[in-house]
Amino acid sequence: MTHSELQPPLFGPAAATAGPAIWSRNFRYYFVARSAGLLGHTMLPVAVSAGLIGAGHGLGSVGLALAFMTTPFAGLVLFGGVLADRFTARRMMIGADLTNLVTRALMALLFFQGIERLWQLYALMAAAGAAAAMFQPGAASTVPLVARDVQGANGVLRTSEALTALLGPALAGLLVGAAATGWVMVIAAVTYGISACGLFALRLGPVAAPPPGDSLWRNLAIGWREFRSRRWLWGTIVIWMFYTMFSTGPLLPVAAGVLVPVYGSALFGLLSCAFAVGTVCGGLLAIRLKPRRPLAAGAVALLAFPLYPLGIVLGWHVPVLAVAQVLVGTGVTFWGVMWATSVQTQVPGEVLNRIHAYEVAGSVCMLPIGSALAGPAAEAFGPSTVLTAVALAALLVASALLLSRPIRELRRVPGT
């Protein structure tokens, strides 16, 4: 273990010492802000897709629109971490919310008037992706500042995230069907306004920051050095890259290709809802259960993941698959809370946003590759073979996390 791993956190639960362990004044405002912002975010893909198709544009324009949002996020999230450490996460998040408010308002105008120049929508989607990259690093680092019970707060936020992931697309679909897509964008703009107001209302103490005068590139290099010095941190990300490429990436498209022709899209949607129910259960479980070795406990919870792909291969009926999805959602969310809490409480505050940015970039970079390879792999080897490989890869990932000593033996910071 390196010297930096032995240092006590310079930032974390001590920043929020007064008031309730979770539901302090600051956390209430942050909870409202985060929930509102997530609701607006989850509405966007459905609204844009339905709006473009309803306006007579093809699937290619839908794919390009979504790509224009995800590409800037992937490319800029590292710089978002540096800027959040330099200018404080709260300022960056408020700026990102206001940018999202403006982009959604302009999208509303485009859809009200009828989209004739697609490049205008693409430009706004790119701005939304860049704003998300500026917001994301601070979303994690703010939690220790607003709650003493960091793990419990993460559990509450993951539960809210699961609910907004259910409500956002459903609400967008209903509104697109009942009115114009432009009104969905108006509502989304309002949610970002609520988020910005909630963040503005936070009253936070001094936050650790990098030394003044350092260049952007030096800040980025220091963040990389701090990331690389923690074996439990970079080791988990390396393992997680394998997981996203060979398990989570291929699972959704291959499972849809197998289940939708047999059971229909409605029942497949219900299985997705079952996963969301599991995420709520995982968040609630993480609020109460606080293992001494959080990453080891989270890795054990991930052992539930192979149940769903194996259930499809073995021909389980839909109710049994739904139960499997609930267990998978519970395990994945419990792991997510254990991981987020470990990062937030083990990493010094002056580099936390940059560390989180490296973590996010590493966690998601292999996901598109896994999704893209799913179709060709299913055609070459058959869906059952691919789903079996997905289950095996998930089992190997959980085993690797448990076999890695720095990951397995990382202990929870007392009081978190």
N, C-alpha and C positions, 0 to 999 in steps of 0.2 A: 504494500500500500504506500502511495506517495505521500510526501509531506503535506501537499495541499489537501489530501483526503483526511488528514488528521486534524486540520484546523477546524475550530468550531465555526458554525455559520455566523457571518457578520450581519445577517439579515434574516428575519423569519418571525416566529411566534412572539419574540420579545417586542416586536414592533407594535403588537396589539395586546397590551397587557391589561387594560382596564375593560370593565363591562362583561357581558356574556361571552362564553367561549366561542359561540358561532354568531348568534343573531344580534350583534352589536349594531349601533346606528350605521357605521360605515358599511358593514356587510349587507344590511338591508338595502341601502342605496346601490351597492355593487350588484347584489342579486337582481334587483329590478333592471338595472342597466344591462347586465349580461343577458338576462332572459329576453328582454326586448330586442337587443341587437341580434341574438341568435334567431329569434322568430323572423325578423326581417331578412336575415341571411338565408334561412332555409326556404323562404318563399321564392327566391330569385330564380333558381333553375327551372322550376315548374312553370312559373309565370312567363319567362322568356321563351321556353320551348313551346308552350301552348300559344303564346302570342305570335311567334313567328310562323308556326304552322297554320294558325288561323288566318294570318295575313297572306297566305299563299306561298310562303317560302318553304324550301325543301329541308330535309334532314341535314344536308351539308351545312346550311347556314346556322342551324341549331348547334351542330358540333363546333363550328368555328366560333360562335358566340361564347360558348362555355370554355373553349380553349383560350380565348382572349382574356378570360377572367383567371383561369388557373395558372397560365404561364407567368404573368407578372408576379403572382403570389410566390411561386417556387423560386423565381429569380431574385426577389427583393426581400424575402423574409429574413435573411441574414443581416442585411443592412437595417431592417426594422429593429432587430435586437440591439445593434450598436446605437442607433438613434434613441431607442427607449432608455438605454443605460445613460446616455449623455444628456438627454433633455427631460427625463423622467417618463415612465410608462403612462402615467395619467394624461400628460399633455399629448403624447402621441396617440393615445386611444381616443381622446376627445376630438383631435384633428381628423382621425380616421372616420369617426362617426359623422362628423360634419361633412366630410367628403362623400361618404355614402349617402347622406341625406340629399346632397345636391345631385349626385348621379341618379338616384331613384326618381327625384323630381323631374330631371331632364328625360329619363326613360319614359316617365308617364306622359310627357309632352309628345315624345316620338310615337308612342303607341296610340295616343288620342288622335294625332294627325295622320297616322298611317306611315309605316316605315318604307320610305322610297330609297333612301341611301343607307345601306347596311353598314357602311364604314362608321357612321355616326353611333350606331348601337355598339359596334365592336370597340370603338374608342371609350365609350362609357363603361363597358364591361372590363376593359383593361384598367381603367381608373378604379373600379370597384375591387379588382384583384390587388392592385397596388395598395389600396387602403387596408385591405385585409392583412397584407404583409406587414403594414405598420402597426396594426392593432394586435395581432396574435401574440407576439412576445410578451407584451404587458399583461395579457389576459391571465397568464399563470403567475407572474411575479407579484401581482397585486394581492393575491389571496392571502399570503402571510401578513400583509399590512392591515388587513381588515378583519381578521379572525385569529383568535388564539388557538382554537382547535382547527388546525390546517386540514387535517384529514377529514374531519367532519364537514368542514366547509366545502372541500372538494367533492364529497359525497352528495351534498345538497346541490351543488352546481352541476354535477353529472346527471342527477335526476332531472333537473330543469332542462338540461341539454337534450335528454331523451324525450321529454314531453314536447319541447319545441320542434324536435325532428319529426314527431308525429303530427303536430298541429299545423306547422308551417306549410308543408306541401299540400295537406288536405285543405287548408283554408285558401291557399292560392288556387287550387283546382276548382273549388266551389265558386270563388269570385270570378275566375276566368270564364267559367261556364255561365254564370249569372249576369255578368256585366263585362266591361272591357278590361283588358290586361292593364290598361293605364291606371285603373283604380287600385289594382294590387300594388302597383308601384307607389301610389300615393300613401297607402297604408304602410308600406315598407319604409317610406321616408319618415313617417310619423314615429315608427319604432326606433329608428336611429336618432331622432330628436329626443325621444325619451331616454335612450341610452346615454347620449351626451349630457343631458341634464343630470342624470343619476351620477355619472362620473364627476361632473363639475361640483356636485354637492359633497363629495368625499372630503374629509378633513384628515389628511395624512401628515405624519411627522416627517422629519428629515429622512431622505432616502440616500443610501450609499451610491456614489457615482465614480466614474473613472477620473484619474487626475486631469485637471484642466490642461489644455495645450496639446494633448495627444491627437494625432491625426486619425481620420476614420479608419484607414487601413491598419494602423497600429492597434486601435481598439479591436478590430476584427481579428488580428493576429493573436492578441492577448486572449480573446475569447476562445480561439481555437486551442491555444496552449492549455488553458484551464479545462477545456472539454477533454482534451487528450490525456490530461494528467490523472483523470479519474477513471480507473479501470472498470468499475461497476457501471459508469455512465456510458462510455463509448462501447463497452462490451455489449450492453443491452441494445444499443442502437444497431450495432452490426447484426446481432441475432434478429432484431426486429425487421431489418431490411430483407432478410431471408423469409421471414414470416409474411410480410406484405406482398412479396413477389410470388411466392409459391402457395400461399394459403388464402389470405383475404382478397388479393387481386383476382385470381381465377374463380373464386367460389361463386360470386353473385351471377356473372354471365353464364357459367356452366350450369349452375343450379336452375336458373331461369329457363335455359334451353331444354332441360330435362322435365321440369315440373309443369311449366305453362302449357305445353301441348297435351299433357295428361289431365291436369286438374283445372286449367284455366287461369287467367291473370288475377281473378278476384281472390281465389284461394292462395295464390302465391303472394298476393298483397297481405293476406291475413298472416302468413308465415313471417313476413317482414314486421308486422305489428307485434307478433309474439316475441321477436327479437327485441323490439323496443320495450315491451313489458319487462323482459329480462334486464335491460339496462336500468330501468327504474328500480328493480329489485336489487341489482348490484350496487347502485348508489345508496340505497337505504341500508343495505348490509354494511357498506363501508363506513357509514356514519357511526355504527355501533361497535363493529369489530375492529380492534386495533392490535394486530400482531406485532411482536417484538421484531420480527424480521419481515418487513412488509413486502419486499420483492420476492422472497421465497413463497410467502403466502399467495401473492398474486400469481406467481408461476403455477402453483398448484391449481388455482382457479381456472387457469387457461387450459388445463387438461380436459375441460368440458368441450372445447372447440371441435374436436373430431367427431362428436356425436352427430352433428347435422349432416356433414357430407357422407359419413358412413351410413346414416339412416336413409339417405337418398339411394345410395348404392344397394342397400339391403332391401329396399322397397317398403319401408315403414309407411303406415297410413298417415294421413295428414295430421290427425290429433297427436300422434306420437312425435311426428316431426315438429309440431308446434311446441310440445314440451321440451324437445331437444333445443329448439331455438331460444326458449326462455332460459334454459341452463347456459347456453352459449352467451347470450346477452348478459346474464348475471356475471359469468366468469370474466368476460372481456372488460366489463365496466369496473368490476372489483380490481382487476389488474391496473386499469387506467388510473384509478384513485390512488392505489399504492405507489404507482410510478410518479404521478404528478406530485404527491406529497413528499416523496423522497427527494425529488429534484428541488422543490421549493424550500425544503428545510436543510438540505445538505450543502447547498451551493452558496457562496458569499454573494451578498446583494449587489455589489458593484459589477458583477459579471453575469448575474442571473438571467437577464433578458437575452444576452448573447448566447449563453448556454442553451436556453430554451429555443432560440432560433436555430441553432445547430441541431438540436434534438428534433424539431419539427421537420427541418429539411431532410434529415436522415431518415425519419420515420415514414415520410410520404413519397420519397423520390422513386422507390421501386414499385409503388402501387400501380401507376399507369402501365408499366412494362408487363406486370403480371396480368392485368386486365386485357391488354392487347394480345398477349400470347395465348390467352385462354381458348379463343375460337380455333386457331390453327392447331393447337394441341388436342382439342376435343375431336377435330376432324381426323387427325393423324392417328390417335391412339384410342379414341372412343371416350365419351363422357364419363363412364364408370371408372376407367383407368385414371383419368384426370382427378376425379373426386376422391379416389383412393389415395392418390399422391398428395392432394390437398390435406387430407386427414393425417397422413403420415408426416408431412412437413410440419403441421401444427403440433403433433406429438413430439417431434424432434426439437422444435423451438422451446416448448415448455421444459423438456428434459435438459436442453442446453442451459437454460436459465438456472435450473436447479443444480446443475453440475459445476457451474462457474462459481468458484469460491467468493470472489469479491461481490458478486450479485447476491448469492445465497446468504452470505453472512452480514450483509449491510443491515444495521440495526436502526430502528426508529429513534428519532430524536425525542427525548422525554418531553412531555407536555404538548405534543403535536397531534 
